[in-house]
Amino acid sequence: MKHLKLLLILVIVALMAAACQPAAPAAEEPAAAEELPLFYGAYATAIEEPWDGVIHTALQKAADGGQIRYEYTDDIGYSGDMERVLREISEESKPAAIFGDAFGNEEAVRRIAAEYPEIAFAFGSGLGPAEPNMAVFDNWIHEPAYLCGLIAGGMTETNVIGIVGAMPVPEVNRIANAFIDGVKEVNPDAQVLVSFINSWFDPASAKEAALAQIDAGADVLFAERFGVIEAAVENGLYSFGNMSDQNELGPESVLTGPVWNMDPTVEYVINQVNAGSFTGQDLKDFSMVAKGGAYLADFHGMDAKIPADVLELVKQREDEIEKGLYRVNIDEAAPAGSN
């Protein structure tokens, strides 16, 4: 009986002690969707166009990861609608940030940014940033473009290589010139044909230009624009994609290509907006190899087609670029002999 009484006393004491313990803190609830900052994409072209598509992909990834809410309007064009659309977005959606491309719409974007200083504007631009809220970026993928040139110089059998680009503007010229530098380093005798279609998105014209280069003897093509890879596939030639991994467009044609990764830029802007410390600045470094903003696309097994000595040089240069031991030349002038 004594043992039973002692047991009951111990149980009562234990229950009283438990009751006096402070309640465990409730598990922190994830932020409700409406509490996340709204980031808006305003794109002059359709998001199928690689340049705007890269920005869209990075923002969508951040939204899927629960960092932001994301909405967008694409295919706005260059005929004066950008200013109207941006004003509507700013007034009606009241986003924390707006991303997009200002090329061809510079004045409109900057005018609206000045009117809404509480919104972070981060736009692709060939011009400088503006305080307090207009940040700029660009696709600084000349480094992996140079690496592609090394490969092209070692792959051509006709010693004629083709590049089809959008138009002779600085951000396209530096990619083409870096590619040409790579070609010439490996194969000084190679001729590089450069054609511009004077459009940011016209796959039919790009294909037509590529076919003309093939007729002129080109057996390796750099597809700065959509449409070129199709011409290469139809003619059984090697090609390089641009801005994103485009191997799926021609698995037996696309060797690799420079990839633009906007994740580091988007991550930086999200952190700045959340901290309330966003300012107008040039975000250039976040689009370069050293910060993971640019890299060479996966070979998808096509590296087996590349001469071993060329591939070794590519890997050496890639490592040197990452470590800051090799600087790829930035030349924004129109390539010699381009048309």
Summary of the structure (lengths in Angstrom):
residues: 339
radius of gyration: 26.4
end to end distance: 105.7
largest distance: 107.5
contacts: 1159
relative contact order: 0.13
helix: 45%
strand: 16%
